[in-house]
Amino acid sequence: MADCRHPRVTPPPETGCSPTDQAHRAGSDDARSDAEDLLRALTRALARQAARDAWAKAVGRHPISETSS
């Protein structure tokens, strides 16, 4: 049986990841840095909110009444 693949198409070099993964990694370092900074900021914001909620629960205060005053 004949090989049906196009003769000019060659497989990608063995890199351990797909061409799609390679394209994603080829993005700008600035974009990656911005994404990491955003993730850190969101993580800090969630941690602060969780700490406020835990404090409000511990002292018996409703968090909404604290922010509206």
FITI-457515 format. One record per atom (N, C-alpha, C): residue in one letter; x, y, z. Coordinates in pm, whole numbers, plus 32768, in hexadecimal, padded with zeros to 4 digits. Example, Ala and Ser with C-alpha at 12.3 -4.5 7.8 and 13.67 -1.06 7.14 Angstrom:
<atoms>
a85277DC7830Ca84CE7E3E830Ca85287EB6830Cs85057F1F82C4s85577F9682CAs850A80038313
</atoms>
This chain:
<atoms>
m80557F8A8000m800080008000m8059807C8000a803480E07FB3a808581597FA4a807581B4801Dd80DD82018037d80DA826480A3d808682DB8074c801E82FE80BFc7FC283688096c7FEF83F380C0r805783FC810Er80848480813Cr80C084CF80CAh80B4855180D4h80EE85AA8071h818685A2807Ep81CE8592800Fp825F857E8018p82AB85F68051r8273866F8048r82B986E5807Br82A186FE810Fv824186BC8147v822086D281D4v827C867C8229t82C386BC8281t831B867282DBt82EA8685836Ap82FD862383BCp82D086308446p8322869B848Ep82E986D984F5p8333873E8540p83A886FD858Ap840F874885A8p847F870F85F3p845186DE867Be8493867A86ADe846F8643872Fe849786A4879Et843486E887D6t845087488841t8408872488C2g83B686BE88BCg836D86978934g82EA86E28945c82C6873888E6c8247877D88EFc820F87938864s818F87AF885Ds814D87C187DDs816F884887A0p81598858871Ep817088DB86DFp811B8949871Et80A38926874Dt804F898A878Ft809189BA8810d80C8895D885Ed810E898388D8d818689DB88B8q81CC89BB884Eq82408A0B8826q82158A988802a81A58AA687BDa81738B2A8796a814D8B7B8810h81108B3A8873h80EB8B8288EDh81668BB08938r81CE8B5D8939r82488B81897Fr82978BEC8936a827E8BFA88B5a82C88C5C8866a82978CEA887Eg82308CFB88D2g81FB8D7F88F0g82618DD78935s82408E54893Ds829A8EB88975s82B18EA08A0Ad832C8EB88A36d834C8EAF8AC4d83018F1B8B12d82EA8F8E8AD2d82A08FF98B13d82118FCE8B31a81D38F878AD4a814A8F588AE9a81478EF38B5Ar81AB8E9C8B5Fr81B18E3A8BCBr81C48E818C51s821D8EE48C54s82368F308CCEs81B78F788CFCd816F8FB48C9Cd80F28FF88CBEd808C8F968CF6a80838F218CBBa80258EBC8CEBa804A8E8D8D77e80CC8E7B8D90e80F98E518E15e80DC8EBE8E7Cd80F28F3D8E57d80D48FAC8EB2d803F8FB28ED1l7FEC8F9E8E6Dl7F5C8F9F8E81l7F328F2C8EDCl7F6A8EB78EC7l7F4A8E458F1Bl7F728E5F8FADr7FE88E998FC2r80138EBB904Ar7FB48F20908Ba7F8C8F869040a7F328FEC9075a7EAA8FB09099l7E768F5A9043l7DF68F1A9061l7E008EBF90DAt7E708E7890E5t7E858E209158t7E8A8E7091D9r7ED28EE191D7r7ED98F37924Er7E508F6D9272a7E038F98920Ea7D7D8FCE9228a7D228F639266l7D288EEB9232l7CD78E7E926Bl7D028E5E92F9a7D858E5F9312a7DB78E439399a7D898EAF93FAr7D8F8F2E93CFr7D618F9C9426r7CCD8F8E9445q7C7E8F6E93DFq7BEE8F5E93F4q7BD18EE99451a7C188E7C9440a7C048E089498a7C2A8E2C9528a7C958E79953Aa7CBE8EA395C1a7C548EFD95FFr7C1F8F5B95B0r7BB58FB395E3r7B3A8F63960Cd7B138F0495B7d7A9E8EB295D6d7AB48E5E9653a7B2C8E259662a7B4B8DD596D8a7B498E2B9755w7B818EA5974Dw7B828F0097BFw7AF48F2697E5a7AA28F489782a7A188F6E979Ca79CA8EFB97DCk79E38E8397AEk799F8E0F97E8k79CD8DF89877a7A4F8E0B9890a7A868DF39916a7A518E58997Cv7A3D8ED49953v7A0E8F3999B1v79788F4D99AAg79378F029955g78A58F06994Eg786D8F7E9906r78B98FB698ABr78899029985Dr786F8FFE97CEh780890359796h77E89017970Bh7841906C96B2p788990319652p78E7907D95FFp78A690EE95AEi782990DF9586i77E891479536i77D191C4958Bs77AA91B2960As77929226965Es781492729678e7886922D9676e7907926F968Ce792F92C49614t790F9296959Dt793A92DF9525t78DB93529505s785F934D9534s780093B69511s7805942C9570s784E942395DDs78519492963Ds78B994F9961A
</atoms>
